[in-house]
């Protein structure tokens, strides 16, 4: 417990110093993508025995068998189609807990931009978004696995963003999640090495 407390104090000092050095707090990425970010997510998903969702028919079958759960109790961007508001139950539970803690602290919830994204949708996304992850290979999108959610940054104040960074850093440090900070969202992969 003492190690975690020390980690949090050092983290707070680091973030405070970093925020003072940068005129625009939001310009600094606390979770920058690296060449290995998606590979690590996929390696973890493979270890957990998680497959990929190929298309909407595949997703509907997984939902019917309760492999995927609906995202309820968390605000979802209206741009996200209703038939893609699903994730693995453990991912949904993580988001609901994060949302409840955020709501208790700030009086409103987080907004989710994306959760499961079948390979067919990911392929279409790549036609207009050249930064989108590929459909196959070790650097493929983990949205295809139902483990990943994009938390919108657009609705976060600096104070809320600061809280979110600390929370995600802690959850990453204990092995619960992996996270990449993108321009408009926090891309969160839920799943520890020893199970979700």
N, C-alpha and C positions, 0 to 999 in steps of 0.2 A: 504494500500500500504506500510505503514511504517513497518507493521509486516512482510510482505514478504521480504522487503529489509533487515531487521534484521535477518530473517531466513537464507537468502542467505549468508550474511556476516559470521554468526556463522558456517554455513555449510562449507564455504571456509576455515575458520580457522581450523575447525575440520579435514577436508581432508588434509590440508597442514601438520598439526601436525601428523596425522596418516601416511602420506607418508614418513615423516622424520623418524618415528619410525620403519618402515618396510623397510628392504633392497630391497625387491621385492614388488613394489607397487601393482602388479597384484595379489599377494597372498592374500591380504586382500579383503574380500567380503563385499561390502557395502550393499548388499541386500541378506543376507543369507536366505535360506529356513528355515521355522519353521514347526512344526507339524501342524500348522493351515493355512499355506500359500495357499495350493490348496483348502482347505475348504472355505476360504474367497473368493477366485476367483469364486468357484462354487455357493456360496451363492449370490454373486453379479449377476452372470449370471442367476440364478433362479429368482431373483427379477426383472430382466429385461425381463423375459419370454423367455429366449433363450434355445432352445432344443439342442440336440446332433446330429451330422451327423453319421449315422450308417455305411455306406459303400460308395463305389465310385458311385454306382447308385444313392444313396440318394444325394450325393454331386452334381452330374451332373444335377439332377432335380432342386436343389436349385440354381445352376448357371443359368440354363435355365429360371428360374422365377425371376432372378436378385436379389435374396436374398443375394447371395454372389457376390462380385466384383473381377475382376482380379487385381493382384498386378502389376501395371505398374509404370514406372518412378522410380523404386527402384531396385537396383541390387539384384538378387536372386542367391543363390548358384547353380551351375550347377548340383549338386547332388539332388536338389529338383525337383521331376517330374513335368512336365509342367501342368499335370491335377490336381495338388494340390497347385497351386500358386494362391489361392483365400482366401478371408477372408470377414467378414462383411464389408459393405461400410465404416462404421465409423473407423474400424481398419485400412483399407487401407488408408483413409484420414489422420489418425494420423501418419502412417508410412511415407507417402509422405511428410507431413509437417516436420517431424523430419529429414527426408533425405535431404530436401531442405535447412533447417537451418544448418545441418551438412556440406553439400556441400558448402554453402556460406562461412562457417568458414574455412574449410580445403581443398577445391578444389576437393574433391571426395566424393562419397556417402557411405552410410552404406551398409552392405551385410546381407540379410535375409536368414537364414538357414532353417526355417520352418514356415508355417502358418497353414492352416486347415489340420487336420489329422483325418480322419474318425476312428471310433472305431475299424473297422476291421484292419486298418493299425497300430493303437496303440497296438492292441493285438499282432500283429506280432513283433512289436518293443520290446515288453516286453520279448519275447523269447530270445533275445540276449542282451538287455540292462536291467539289473535287477534294475537299478535306475529309469526306466521309470514309470510314474504314471499309476495306474490301469485304466481300462476301465469304471468301474462303481463305484458308491458310492460317498460320499462327498469329497473324495480326488482324484477323477478322473481327467484326463487331460482336461484342458479347450481348448486345440487345437481342440478337437472334436466339439466345439461350434463356431469356427470361430472368436473368440475374441482375440486370442493369437498369437504372433509372436516371433520367436527367432532371436535376432540380434547377428550376429557373433562377437566374441571378437578377433578372430584371426588376423583381419586386422587393429586393432586399435593400434596406438602408445600410449604411456603413456599420452601424452597431449590430444589426442583424447578421450581416455578412461576417463580421468578426466572430460572433457567437458560433455561426455555422462552421467557420474554419476550425475553431477550437474543438468543436464536437467531432467533426470529421477526422481531424488529426488524432484525437483520442481513439476513436473507433478503428482507425487504420493502425495505430500503434498496438492495439490489443489483437489485431488480426481479423477483425470482424468484416472489414471492407477494404476495397482498393478504390482510389479516387483520382480522377483527372479533371483539372479545371480547364474548361473550354471558354470561348469568348462569351457565350450567353448562358452557360449552365455549368453545374457541377455534375460530372458523369460519375455515378457511384455504382460500383460492382459490389453486390452483397454476397458474401460467402467466405468463410474461413477455411483454412487448409484441413482442419479436422472436422469439417461439416459446416453446414449453413447455420 
